[in-house]
Amino acid sequence: MRPFEGVRVLDLTHVFAGPFCTYQLAVLGADVIKIEPPDNPDMTRGEGVARELNDGLCGTNFLSQNAGKRGITLNLKTERGRAIMHQLVETADVLVQNYAGDALAKLGFGYEAATAINPALIYCSLTGFGRTGPKADHPAFDVVIQAFSGLMSANGTPTSGPVRVGPPMVDYGTGAQAALAISAALYQRQQTGLGQKIDVAMLDAALMLMSAGVTDTVTSGAPPQPHGNIHPHYPGYRTFETKDGLLMIGAFTNRQLARLFKALGENRRAEEVLRMARREIRLARDSDAALIAKHVAKRSADEWEIVLNEARVPAARVRSLDEALAHEQIESRSVLQTCTTGLHTDSPGRLPVAAFSFAHGSPALDRPPPRLSEHTEEILGELGFNEEDVAELRKTGAV
């Protein structure tokens, strides 16, 4: 049994952050019902690398965080659509939404209205800047939050200036924070019987992703500077050119740096490093980095990865994502899984699921991502609607 089996989640989210949050609940067993307007579905349905999937409203950007869910279309601008939503709220444990501003409240399903229907409901809102403060109503995407939060300014090199992080890390970080908050609220409700109102901000999530840098800046008043692949203080914590590409070495501690020098054949320097204070290593960083670079340039990145890992020095060849996905290490893990019921034609055979596993009841995919409105009849049937009722609802545009 997975942890959230028996928990029902209403998913009124779109793009990445919100859907990733509810996806994490789905792979842990929750019955997640993705609710989309029939005339304005999740925009990621049409986004991705495969045109046919985009045209079929099952783009890879949608598939990547919507497996394990059931899908229903519901027009909340109609009276009958709102009546169905009212019934769904009565049956739910959690509602997750990322509507802009008070748009959902205007449709009759803000926090106060939803919890009047179901007082034990856990109501989670995801926004760019949160529900309070002068920017509460301002729109945002991942890149905007990267710019506002200082994340972009901490990335890049002194020459390049600020550079955005390529993948939407703030979106996924926000979704993970929201899933954690909901998990905590579900546990809290077991103890107290009370529902919860959760306010998740992408901006706050970005700061959490930079916790050490935030603390340093609060303490010193000086923000982190971009230094690219070269750590400004530690000589063994940076990339080096090998015979055939880049090698990232992560020798951060004195012991790791000493092991690095020993693996390079610099035994005397290894012994000196073990006796040095870290401030002394920082002062000698340029000469040490040059010594490391001289040795590393003589062999391939793959060779050095093997040699250094065997010497207990963190190191890896800089790989592209396709190379990483093909490595046997990832093959040995459960982070990528195949949908047991089969994905849509021509769609990926495997999807990323979760960054952890359990001894029992691990995160798992039990259904493919839903086609638009795929489970509308099924879900309405659970609410007591028959085939004729559903046909009438479709005819009137309520679903």
C-alpha positions as CSV (number, residue, x, y, z in Angstrom):
1,M,0.0,0.0,0.0
2,R,1.3,3.4,-1.0
3,P,1.1,6.2,1.6
4,F,-1.7,8.3,0.0
5,E,-4.0,5.6,-1.1
6,G,-7.5,6.7,-0.2
7,V,-6.6,10.4,-0.4
8,R,-8.5,12.3,-3.1
9,V,-6.8,15.4,-4.6
10,L,-8.5,17.9,-6.9
11,D,-5.9,19.3,-9.3
12,L,-6.8,22.7,-10.7
13,T,-3.3,23.5,-11.8
14,H,-1.4,23.9,-15.1
15,V,2.1,24.3,-16.5
16,F,4.9,22.7,-14.3
17,A,4.9,23.7,-10.6
18,G,1.3,22.8,-9.7
19,P,1.1,19.6,-11.8
20,F,4.4,18.4,-10.5
21,C,3.1,18.8,-6.9
22,T,0.0,16.8,-7.6
23,Y,2.0,14.3,-9.6
24,Q,4.2,13.5,-6.6
25,L,1.0,12.8,-4.6
26,A,-0.4,10.6,-7.4
27,V,2.7,8.4,-7.6
28,L,2.4,7.9,-3.9
29,G,-1.1,6.5,-4.4
30,A,-3.5,9.5,-4.2
31,D,-6.5,9.6,-6.5
32,V,-5.6,12.8,-8.3
33,I,-8.4,14.3,-10.5
34,K,-7.1,16.8,-13.0
35,I,-9.8,19.3,-13.7
36,E,-9.4,21.4,-16.9
37,P,-11.7,23.9,-18.7
38,P,-13.0,22.1,-21.9
39,D,-12.0,25.2,-24.0
40,N,-8.7,26.1,-22.2
41,P,-6.8,22.9,-21.1
42,D,-3.4,22.8,-19.6
43,M,-1.1,24.7,-22.0
44,T,1.6,22.1,-21.7
45,R,-0.6,19.6,-23.6
46,G,0.5,21.3,-26.7
47,E,4.2,21.7,-25.8
48,G,7.1,19.3,-26.3
49,V,9.5,17.8,-28.8
50,A,7.0,15.6,-30.7
51,R,4.6,17.5,-33.0
52,E,2.1,14.6,-33.3
53,L,1.8,14.4,-29.5
54,N,1.4,18.2,-29.3
55,D,-1.3,18.1,-31.9
56,G,-3.0,15.3,-29.9
57,L,-2.9,17.4,-26.7
58,C,-0.5,15.0,-25.1
59,G,2.8,16.8,-25.5
60,T,5.9,15.6,-23.6
61,N,5.8,18.6,-21.3
62,F,2.4,17.4,-20.2
63,L,3.3,13.7,-20.0
64,S,6.2,14.4,-17.7
65,Q,4.1,15.4,-14.6
66,N,0.6,14.2,-15.2
67,A,0.8,10.4,-15.2
68,G,-1.1,8.6,-12.5
69,K,-4.0,11.1,-12.6
70,R,-7.6,10.9,-13.9
71,G,-8.8,13.7,-16.1
72,I,-12.1,15.5,-16.3
73,T,-13.2,18.7,-18.1
74,L,-15.4,21.1,-16.2
75,N,-16.7,24.5,-17.2
76,L,-16.8,26.4,-13.9
77,K,-18.3,29.4,-15.7
78,T,-21.6,27.4,-16.0
79,E,-24.0,26.8,-13.2
80,R,-24.1,23.0,-13.8
81,G,-20.3,22.9,-13.9
82,R,-20.1,24.7,-10.6
83,A,-22.6,22.3,-9.1
84,I,-20.4,19.3,-10.1
85,M,-17.4,21.0,-8.7
86,H,-19.3,21.5,-5.4
87,Q,-19.9,17.7,-5.3
88,L,-16.2,17.0,-6.0
89,V,-15.1,19.4,-3.2
90,E,-17.4,17.5,-0.8
91,T,-15.5,14.2,-1.7
92,A,-12.0,15.7,-1.6
93,D,-9.2,15.7,0.9
94,V,-7.0,18.2,-0.9
95,L,-7.5,21.0,-3.5
96,V,-4.5,22.4,-5.3
97,Q,-4.8,25.4,-7.5
98,N,-2.6,28.0,-9.3
99,Y,-5.3,30.2,-10.9
100,A,-4.1,33.8,-11.3
101,G,-5.1,36.3,-8.6
102,D,-8.6,35.6,-7.2
103,A,-9.9,34.0,-10.5
104,L,-11.0,30.8,-8.7
105,A,-12.6,32.7,-5.9
106,K,-14.7,34.6,-8.4
107,L,-15.9,31.3,-9.7
108,G,-17.1,30.3,-6.2
109,F,-14.2,28.1,-5.1
110,G,-11.8,30.3,-3.2
111,Y,-10.5,29.1,0.2
112,E,-13.5,30.4,2.2
113,A,-16.1,29.0,-0.1
114,A,-14.4,25.6,-0.6
115,T,-13.9,25.1,3.2
116,A,-17.5,26.1,3.8
117,I,-18.4,23.1,1.7
118,N,-15.8,20.8,3.3
119,P,-14.3,22.2,6.5
120,A,-11.6,19.4,6.6
121,L,-10.3,20.3,3.2
122,I,-6.6,21.1,2.7
123,Y,-6.5,24.0,0.3
124,C,-3.2,24.7,-1.4
125,S,-2.5,27.7,-3.6
126,L,0.6,28.1,-5.7
127,T,1.5,31.6,-7.1
128,G,4.6,33.4,-8.3
129,F,5.0,35.7,-5.3
130,G,2.6,34.4,-2.7
131,R,-0.8,35.6,-1.5
132,T,0.6,38.5,0.5
133,G,2.9,41.5,-0.2
134,P,3.0,44.2,-2.8
135,K,3.6,41.7,-5.7
136,A,0.9,39.3,-4.7
137,D,-1.1,39.9,-7.8
138,H,1.8,40.0,-10.2
139,P,2.2,37.2,-12.8
140,A,5.3,35.1,-13.0
141,F,7.0,32.2,-14.8
142,D,10.1,30.3,-13.7
143,V,12.5,32.7,-15.5
144,V,10.9,35.8,-14.0
145,I,11.3,34.3,-10.5
146,Q,14.9,33.4,-11.3
147,A,15.5,37.1,-12.2
148,F,13.7,38.6,-9.3
149,S,15.1,36.2,-6.6
150,G,18.8,36.7,-7.3
151,L,19.2,33.2,-8.7
152,M,20.2,34.4,-12.1
153,S,22.7,36.9,-10.7
154,A,24.4,34.0,-8.8
155,N,24.6,31.9,-12.0
156,G,27.0,32.4,-14.9
157,T,30.5,33.7,-15.0
158,P,32.1,37.1,-14.2
159,T,32.4,37.6,-18.0
160,S,28.9,36.4,-19.0
161,G,27.0,38.1,-16.2
162,P,23.7,36.7,-15.0
163,V,22.6,33.5,-16.8
164,R,19.3,31.7,-16.1
165,V,19.4,28.1,-15.1
166,G,18.3,26.2,-18.1
167,P,15.7,23.7,-16.8
168,P,12.7,25.1,-14.9
169,M,14.3,24.4,-11.5
170,V,12.1,26.9,-9.6
171,D,8.9,25.3,-11.0
172,Y,10.0,21.9,-9.9
173,G,11.4,23.1,-6.6
174,T,8.0,24.9,-5.9
175,G,6.1,21.8,-6.7
176,A,8.2,19.7,-4.4
177,Q,7.7,22.3,-1.6
178,A,4.0,22.2,-2.1
179,A,3.9,18.4,-2.0
180,L,5.8,18.5,1.2
181,A,3.4,21.1,2.7
182,I,0.4,19.0,1.7
183,S,1.9,15.8,3.1
184,A,2.5,17.7,6.4
185,A,-1.0,19.1,6.4
186,L,-2.5,15.6,5.9
187,Y,-0.5,14.3,8.8
188,Q,-1.5,17.3,10.9
189,R,-5.2,16.7,10.1
190,Q,-4.9,13.1,11.4
191,Q,-3.8,14.6,14.8
192,T,-6.2,17.6,14.9
193,G,-9.1,16.9,12.5
194,L,-8.5,20.4,11.0
195,G,-8.1,21.3,7.4
196,Q,-5.4,23.7,6.3
197,K,-4.8,26.7,4.1
198,I,-1.4,26.5,2.3
199,D,0.2,29.5,0.6
200,V,3.2,28.4,-1.6
201,A,5.2,31.0,-3.5
202,M,7.7,30.3,-6.3
203,L,9.8,33.2,-4.9
204,D,10.0,31.6,-1.5
205,A,10.8,28.2,-3.1
206,A,13.7,29.9,-5.0
207,L,15.1,31.3,-1.8
208,M,14.9,27.8,-0.2
209,L,16.8,26.4,-3.2
210,M,19.5,29.0,-2.3
211,S,19.4,28.6,1.5
212,A,23.2,28.8,2.1
213,G,23.6,31.8,-0.2
214,V,20.6,33.5,1.4
215,T,22.1,33.0,4.8
216,D,25.5,34.3,3.7
217,T,23.9,37.4,2.1
218,V,21.8,38.1,5.2
219,T,25.0,37.8,7.4
220,S,27.4,39.7,5.2
221,G,25.2,42.0,3.1
222,A,27.1,40.9,0.1
223,P,25.3,38.7,-2.5
224,P,27.0,35.7,-4.1
225,Q,29.0,36.4,-7.3
226,P,28.8,34.2,-10.4
227,H,31.9,32.1,-10.8
228,G,30.8,29.5,-13.3
229,N,32.5,26.2,-13.0
230,I,35.4,27.5,-10.8
231,H,34.9,27.7,-7.1
232,P,36.4,31.0,-5.9
233,H,38.1,29.5,-2.9
234,Y,38.7,25.7,-3.2
235,P,41.2,24.4,-5.9
236,G,39.7,20.9,-6.1
237,Y,36.1,22.0,-6.5
238,R,35.8,22.9,-10.1
239,T,35.9,21.7,-13.7
240,F,39.2,20.8,-15.4
241,E,40.0,20.1,-19.0
242,T,41.0,16.5,-19.8
243,K,42.3,15.0,-23.0
244,D,38.7,14.7,-24.4
245,G,36.4,17.0,-22.4
246,L,35.5,18.4,-19.0
247,L,35.8,16.7,-15.7
248,M,34.1,18.0,-12.6
249,I,36.0,17.3,-9.4
250,G,34.3,17.8,-6.0
251,A,37.3,17.6,-3.6
252,F,35.8,20.0,-1.0
253,T,37.2,18.8,2.3
254,N,40.9,18.7,3.2
255,R,40.8,14.9,3.2
256,Q,39.3,14.7,-0.2
257,L,41.8,17.2,-1.5
258,A,44.6,15.2,0.0
259,R,43.3,12.0,-1.6
260,L,43.1,13.9,-4.9
261,F,46.7,14.9,-4.8
262,K,47.7,11.3,-3.8
263,A,45.8,10.0,-6.8
264,L,47.7,12.4,-9.0
265,G,51.0,11.2,-7.6
266,E,51.6,14.3,-5.6
267,N,52.2,12.5,-2.3
268,R,54.1,15.3,-0.6
269,R,51.4,17.9,-1.4
270,A,48.8,15.4,-0.1
271,E,50.6,15.2,3.3
272,E,50.9,19.0,3.4
273,V,47.2,19.5,2.8
274,L,46.3,17.2,5.7
275,R,48.2,19.5,8.0
276,M,46.9,22.8,6.6
277,A,44.0,24.9,7.8
278,R,41.3,25.6,5.2
279,R,42.2,29.3,5.1
280,E,45.7,28.3,4.0
281,I,44.3,26.1,1.2
282,R,42.2,29.0,0.1
283,L,45.3,31.2,-0.1
284,A,47.1,28.5,-2.2
285,R,44.2,27.8,-4.4
286,D,45.7,29.1,-7.7
287,S,48.9,27.2,-7.5
288,D,47.1,24.0,-6.4
289,A,44.5,24.4,-9.2
290,A,47.3,24.7,-11.7
291,L,49.0,21.6,-10.4
292,I,45.8,19.6,-10.6
293,A,45.1,20.9,-14.1
294,K,48.6,19.8,-15.3
295,H,47.9,16.2,-14.3
296,V,44.3,16.0,-15.3
297,A,45.0,17.2,-18.9
298,K,47.1,14.0,-19.5
299,R,44.2,11.5,-19.5
300,S,40.6,11.2,-20.5
301,A,37.6,12.3,-18.4
302,D,36.3,8.8,-18.2
303,E,39.6,7.5,-17.0
304,W,39.9,10.1,-14.3
305,E,36.3,9.5,-13.2
306,I,37.2,5.9,-12.5
307,V,40.6,6.6,-10.9
308,L,39.3,9.4,-8.6
309,N,36.1,7.6,-7.6
310,E,38.2,4.6,-6.6
311,A,40.3,6.9,-4.5
312,R,37.2,8.2,-2.8
313,V,37.3,11.6,-4.5
314,P,34.0,12.9,-5.9
315,A,34.4,13.4,-9.7
316,A,32.4,12.9,-12.9
317,R,32.8,13.5,-16.6
318,V,30.5,16.3,-17.6
319,R,27.7,14.5,-19.5
320,S,24.8,15.5,-21.6
321,L,21.3,14.4,-20.4
322,D,21.0,11.7,-23.0
323,E,24.4,10.3,-21.9
324,A,23.3,10.4,-18.2
325,L,20.0,8.6,-19.0
326,A,21.8,5.8,-20.8
327,H,24.1,5.1,-17.8
328,E,23.7,1.9,-15.9
329,Q,23.5,3.8,-12.6
330,I,20.2,5.4,-13.7
331,E,19.1,2.1,-15.1
332,S,19.6,0.5,-11.7
333,R,17.3,3.0,-10.0
334,S,13.5,3.4,-10.0
335,V,13.5,7.1,-10.9
336,L,12.4,6.3,-14.5
337,Q,9.4,3.9,-14.8
338,T,7.2,2.5,-17.5
339,C,3.5,3.0,-17.3
340,T,2.0,-0.4,-16.5
341,T,-1.2,0.3,-18.6
342,G,0.8,1.6,-21.6
343,L,1.3,5.2,-22.7
344,H,-0.3,6.8,-25.7
345,T,0.9,5.9,-29.1
346,D,4.4,7.2,-30.0
347,S,4.9,8.8,-26.5
348,P,7.9,8.1,-24.3
349,G,8.1,4.5,-22.9
350,R,9.4,5.8,-19.5
351,L,8.7,8.8,-17.3
352,P,10.6,10.3,-14.3
353,V,8.6,9.4,-11.2
354,A,10.3,10.3,-7.9
355,A,13.7,10.8,-6.4
356,F,13.3,8.2,-3.7
357,S,12.0,4.6,-3.0
358,F,10.7,2.8,0.0
359,A,11.2,-0.7,1.4
360,H,7.5,-1.1,0.6
361,G,4.8,1.0,-1.1
362,S,7.3,2.9,-3.2
363,P,6.2,5.7,-5.7
364,A,4.8,4.0,-8.8
365,L,2.9,4.7,-12.0
366,D,-0.4,2.9,-12.2
367,R,-2.0,4.8,-15.1
368,P,-0.8,6.8,-18.1
369,P,-1.3,10.6,-18.3
370,P,-5.0,11.3,-19.1
371,R,-6.2,12.4,-22.4
372,L,-8.3,15.6,-22.3
373,S,-11.6,14.6,-20.6
374,E,-10.6,11.0,-20.6
375,H,-12.2,10.1,-17.3
376,T,-15.2,12.5,-17.3
377,E,-17.8,9.8,-17.6
378,E,-16.1,7.6,-15.0
379,I,-15.8,10.4,-12.4
380,L,-19.3,11.7,-13.0
381,G,-20.6,8.2,-12.7
382,E,-19.1,8.0,-9.2
383,L,-21.1,11.2,-8.4
384,G,-24.3,9.5,-9.5
385,F,-24.7,10.8,-13.1
386,N,-25.8,8.3,-15.8
387,E,-25.0,8.3,-19.5
388,E,-27.9,10.5,-20.4
389,D,-27.0,13.0,-17.8
390,V,-23.4,13.1,-19.1
391,A,-24.6,13.6,-22.7
392,E,-26.7,16.5,-21.6
393,L,-23.9,18.1,-19.7
394,R,-21.7,17.8,-22.7
395,K,-24.4,19.3,-24.9
396,T,-24.7,22.3,-22.7
397,G,-21.0,22.8,-22.4
398,A,-20.8,22.2,-18.6
399,V,-18.2,19.4,-19.2
